[in-house]
Amino acid sequence: MSTQVLVIEDDTQIRENLAEMLSLHGYEVDTAINGREGISQAMLRPPQLILCDIMMPEVDGYQVLDVIRNNQLTATTPFIFLTAKTETTDLRRGMAQGADDYLTKPFTLDNLLSSINSRLQREALRKAELKAQLDNYRHNLASVSVHESNTALTGILGFSSLLVDQHQHFTGDEIATMAHMIKVCGLRLKRSLDNIQLMDSLRHMEPANPTYLFYTSGTCQITQSMVNSCMEAIALRQDRRIDYRLDIDDAPLDLSAESLTTCLTELLDNACKFSAPDQCVTVQGCVQANQYCLTITNQGQPFPIGRLDQIGAYTQFDRSQYEQQGFGIGLSITQRMLDLNQGSFTIDSPAPGLTVVVIRLPVHTDQA
């Protein structure tokens, strides 16, 4: 299948010569006589590469490029300017707007073909890298989701089968214990499914989204009892006793209670999940310079600090070495939620096995 090239050029002779030369070299060529027509053609039939003159009446090449780069269908289309202008400021302007290359008139056929081939190869490489990332994302999603869902479902089906088939052999306490385990497995599965839905919403969250205000507005009060409630819920869901110590100063925050609870739940869940059974999780919070600083410290499985920039949905670090619950999206959810609310978080490991997470949240100030 031949490569489709759109030539936008108001000079008839140059436009026709370009179309003929490119056609002879196997390209499928569309032409436009001005910038306005070029934009229309690019939207109706997105090309694989655009050659565009700069100096055109009504709509010049810079305006064409601006529209092309701001349209989802053509945002990454290789774009080469054709120009008689050689001033450095003109070149910088085009490159700053997202042009991929410049050809200064008059140019040779070899230079034209070389520039086109170079940009097409770079675009092919970009698409290959994107495909590899998507394939890896799908693999991680399939691997993690099957393991996580099956683990919870195995517990639910196993205990419920025992209760249905052999309930007469169990004491009341044993039945209560199995019912409790079914609840624990159900809570684990529900949280996982809820997080998948939340992550999908946050990934596509833009100001035009109807739910944007829900995640970016509101105020709440952080209190010791709120953090304690989160820890108790985590202990129930993880079905374990958690040793923890809280030192939380109450303060009004500029984010909703739902957003705060989500961030607390994800970070505290990780701290508890990756802490050693005999180690205490500490949570401290206070106002520092118009921000609320919350510090969560745990000892146990270390966080790979050098891979902080690799935090992403369905990414679990060192999964082959450690058994891990969840879908690996807790940190991604927290990061996105904090970004939406002018907050931030850092992770540090000041000593072997010690993980310190610090989140900074905007403090609400009464403007009345």
C-alpha positions in Angstrom: 0.0 0.0 0.0 1.5 3.3 -1.1 2.1 6.2 1.3 -0.4 9.0 1.1 1.1 12.5 1.0 -0.8 15.8 1.0 0.9 18.7 -0.8 -0.4 22.2 0.2 1.1 24.8 -2.2 -0.5 27.8 -3.8 2.1 28.0 -6.7 0.5 25.9 -9.4 3.7 24.8 -11.1 5.5 23.8 -7.9 2.4 21.9 -6.7 2.0 20.0 -10.0 5.7 19.2 -10.2 5.8 17.9 -6.6 2.7 15.7 -7.3 4.2 14.3 -10.4 7.6 13.6 -8.9 6.2 11.9 -5.8 3.7 9.9 -7.9 6.6 8.6 -10.0 8.3 7.4 -6.8 5.3 5.4 -5.6 3.5 7.9 -3.4 -0.2 8.5 -3.4 -0.5 12.3 -3.7 -3.3 14.7 -2.8 -3.0 18.4 -3.5 -4.5 21.6 -2.1 -4.2 25.0 -3.7 -4.2 26.9 -0.3 -4.1 26.5 3.4 -7.8 26.5 3.9 -8.4 23.7 1.4 -5.4 21.8 2.8 -6.9 21.8 6.3 -10.2 20.5 4.9 -8.5 17.7 3.0 -6.4 16.7 6.0 -9.5 16.5 8.2 -11.5 14.5 5.6 -8.7 12.2 4.5 -5.8 12.3 7.0 -2.5 11.8 5.2 0.6 10.0 6.3 2.7 13.1 5.6 2.1 16.7 4.8 4.3 19.0 2.6 3.2 22.6 3.2 4.2 26.0 1.8 4.5 28.8 4.4 3.7 31.9 2.4 0.1 31.5 1.3 -2.8 34.0 1.3 -5.6 33.9 3.9 -4.3 30.9 5.8 -0.6 30.6 5.9 1.5 27.5 6.7 1.9 28.3 10.3 -1.9 28.5 10.7 -2.2 25.1 8.9 0.4 23.6 11.2 -1.4 24.9 14.3 -4.7 23.3 13.2 -3.0 20.0 12.3 -1.2 19.7 15.6 -4.3 20.5 17.6 -6.5 17.9 15.9 -6.5 14.4 17.3 -6.6 12.7 13.9 -3.5 14.5 12.6 -1.6 15.6 15.7 1.4 13.3 15.0 1.4 13.4 11.2 4.9 14.3 9.9 4.8 17.9 8.7 7.5 19.4 6.4 7.5 23.1 5.5 8.4 24.2 2.0 9.7 27.8 2.2 11.8 30.4 0.5 12.3 32.0 3.9 15.6 31.1 5.6 15.6 33.5 8.5 16.4 31.8 11.8 13.4 33.3 13.5 11.1 31.7 10.9 12.7 28.3 11.3 12.4 28.5 15.1 8.8 29.5 14.9 7.9 26.5 12.8 9.9 24.0 14.9 8.3 25.5 18.1 4.9 24.8 16.6 5.7 21.2 15.8 7.1 21.2 12.3 9.3 18.1 11.6 11.5 19.6 8.9 12.1 22.5 6.5 13.0 22.3 2.8 14.2 25.6 1.4 13.2 26.4 -2.1 14.6 25.6 -4.6 15.4 22.1 -3.3 16.5 18.9 -5.2 14.5 15.8 -5.7 17.1 13.9 -3.6 16.7 16.3 -0.7 12.9 16.0 -0.9 12.9 12.2 -0.9 15.5 12.1 1.8 13.5 14.3 4.1 10.2 12.4 3.4 11.8 9.0 4.0 13.5 10.3 7.2 10.2 11.6 8.7 8.3 8.5 7.7 10.9 6.2 9.3 10.8 8.3 12.5 7.0 8.0 12.5 7.1 4.3 11.9 9.5 4.0 14.8 7.2 6.0 17.1 4.3 3.8 16.1 6.3 0.7 16.8 7.3 1.9 20.2 3.7 2.9 21.0 2.6 -0.6 19.9 5.2 -2.2 22.1 4.0 -0.1 25.0 0.3 -1.0 24.4 1.2 -4.7 24.0 3.1 -4.5 27.3 0.1 -2.7 28.9 -2.3 -5.4 27.7 0.0 -8.1 28.9 0.3 -6.6 32.4 -3.5 -6.0 32.5 -4.3 -9.6 31.5 -1.7 -11.1 33.8 -2.5 -9.0 36.9 -6.3 -9.0 36.4 -6.5 -12.8 36.0 -4.3 -13.4 39.1 -6.1 -10.9 41.3 -9.6 -11.8 40.2 -9.0 -15.6 40.5 -7.4 -15.2 43.9 -10.5 -13.5 45.3 -12.9 -15.7 43.5 -11.1 -18.9 44.5 -11.6 -17.9 48.1 -15.3 -17.0 47.6 -16.1 -20.2 45.7 -14.0 -22.4 48.0 -15.6 -21.3 51.3 -19.1 -21.0 49.9 -18.8 -24.6 48.5 -17.8 -25.8 51.9 -20.8 -24.0 53.5 -23.2 -25.4 51.0 -22.0 -28.9 50.7 -20.7 -29.7 54.3 -22.3 -27.1 56.5 -23.6 -29.8 58.8 -20.1 -30.8 59.8 -19.0 -27.3 61.0 -19.6 -25.5 64.3 -21.1 -22.1 64.5 -17.7 -20.5 65.0 -16.3 -22.2 62.0 -19.2 -21.1 59.8 -18.8 -17.6 61.0 -15.1 -17.7 60.2 -15.7 -18.9 56.6 -18.4 -16.3 56.1 -15.9 -13.7 57.3 -13.4 -15.0 54.7 -16.0 -14.8 52.0 -16.6 -11.1 53.0 -12.8 -10.4 53.0 -12.4 -11.9 49.5 -15.5 -10.0 48.3 -14.1 -6.7 49.6 -10.8 -7.3 47.9 -12.5 -8.1 44.6 -14.8 -5.1 44.9 -12.0 -2.7 45.6 -10.0 -4.0 42.6 -13.0 -3.6 40.3 -13.8 -0.1 41.7 -10.2 0.9 41.1 -10.2 -0.2 37.5 -13.3 2.0 36.9 -11.8 4.9 38.8 -8.4 4.6 36.9 -10.2 4.7 33.6 -12.1 7.8 34.6 -9.0 9.6 35.8 -7.0 8.7 32.7 -9.5 10.5 30.5 -10.2 13.4 32.9 -10.2 16.8 31.1 -11.9 20.1 32.0 -14.6 19.5 29.4 -15.5 16.1 31.1 -18.8 16.5 33.1 -17.2 14.8 36.1 -14.1 17.0 36.1 -15.5 19.3 38.8 -16.4 16.3 41.0 -12.7 15.4 41.2 -11.2 18.9 41.3 -13.5 20.8 43.7 -14.7 20.6 47.3 -13.2 21.0 50.7 -12.9 18.7 53.7 -11.3 18.3 57.1 -8.5 15.8 57.7 -8.7 14.4 61.1 -7.1 11.6 63.1 -10.4 9.7 63.2 -10.6 9.8 59.4 -7.2 8.3 59.0 -7.9 5.7 61.7 -11.1 4.7 59.9 -9.1 4.1 56.7 -6.6 1.9 58.7 -9.4 -0.1 60.2 -11.0 -0.7 56.8 -7.6 -1.8 55.4 -7.0 -4.2 58.3 -10.4 -5.8 57.6 -9.8 -6.1 53.8 -6.3 -7.5 54.3 -7.6 -9.8 57.1 -4.6 -9.0 59.4 -3.7 -7.1 62.5 -1.9 -4.0 61.6 0.3 -2.2 64.1 0.2 1.5 63.4 0.7 4.8 65.1 -1.1 8.1 64.2 -0.1 11.7 64.9 -2.5 13.8 62.8 -3.2 17.5 63.2 -6.7 18.5 62.1 -6.8 20.9 59.2 -9.1 22.1 56.4 -8.0 21.0 52.9 -8.8 22.2 49.4 -10.0 18.8 48.0 -13.1 16.8 48.5 -13.5 14.1 51.2 -13.9 11.5 48.5 -10.6 12.5 46.8 -8.8 12.6 50.2 -10.1 9.2 51.2 -9.0 7.7 47.9 -5.5 9.0 48.3 -5.3 7.9 51.9 -6.7 4.5 51.2 -4.3 3.7 48.4 -1.1 4.9 50.1 -2.0 3.4 53.5 -3.0 0.2 51.8 0.4 -0.1 50.2 2.2 0.8 53.4 0.3 -1.9 55.3 0.6 -4.5 52.5 4.3 -4.1 52.1 5.2 -3.7 55.8 6.8 -6.5 57.8 4.3 -8.2 60.2 6.2 -7.1 63.3 6.8 -3.5 62.1 4.7 -0.4 62.9 3.3 1.8 60.2 3.5 5.5 61.3 1.4 8.3 59.9 2.1 11.9 60.7 0.3 15.0 59.4 0.7 18.7 60.0 0.5 22.1 58.2 3.8 23.3 56.7 4.0 26.6 54.8 0.3 26.6 53.6 0.5 23.0 52.7 -0.6 19.9 54.6 2.3 17.5 54.8 1.3 13.8 55.5 4.2 11.4 56.0 3.6 7.6 55.9 6.5 5.4 57.0 6.8 1.6 56.8 9.4 -1.1 57.0 9.4 -4.2 54.9 9.4 -4.8 51.1 11.3 -1.8 49.7 10.0 0.5 47.0 12.4 0.7 44.0 13.2 4.4 44.2 15.0 4.5 40.9 11.8 3.5 39.2 9.6 6.2 40.6 9.1 7.6 37.1 7.8 4.2 35.9 4.7 4.4 38.1 1.8 3.5 35.8 -1.5 1.6 35.6 -1.2 -2.2 36.1 2.5 -1.9 36.9 3.7 -4.0 39.8 7.4 -3.7 40.7 9.4 -6.9 41.5 6.2 -9.1 41.1 8.4 -12.1 40.3 10.1 -11.7 43.6 7.2 -10.8 45.9 3.6 -11.9 46.1 1.4 -8.9 45.6 -2.3 -8.1 45.9 -4.1 -5.6 43.8 -3.9 -4.5 40.2 -0.9 -2.2 40.6 -2.9 1.0 40.0 -3.0 2.5 43.5 0.0 4.8 43.0 -1.3 5.8 39.6 -4.7 6.7 41.0 -3.0 8.7 43.8 -0.7 10.5 41.5 -3.5 11.5 39.1 -5.8 12.5 42.0 -3.1 14.7 43.5 -2.3 16.3 40.1 -6.0 17.3 39.7 -6.0 18.9 43.1 -2.6 20.8 43.1 -1.1 18.2 45.4 2.1 16.1 45.1 3.8 13.1 46.6 7.3 11.7 46.9 8.7 8.4 47.8 12.1 7.9 49.5 14.0 5.0 51.0 16.5 6.6 53.5 17.5 3.2 54.9 17.4 -0.4 53.6 13.8 -1.7 53.8 12.5 1.7 54.9 9.9 3.4 52.7 8.8 7.0 53.4 5.9 8.5 51.4 5.2 12.2 51.7 2.1 13.8 50.2 1.5 17.5 50.2 -2.1 18.8 50.0 -3.4 22.4 49.5 -4.7 23.9 52.8 -8.1 25.6 52.5 -8.1 29.2 53.4 -11.4 31.0 54.0 -11.6 33.8 51.4 -14.7 35.4 53.0 
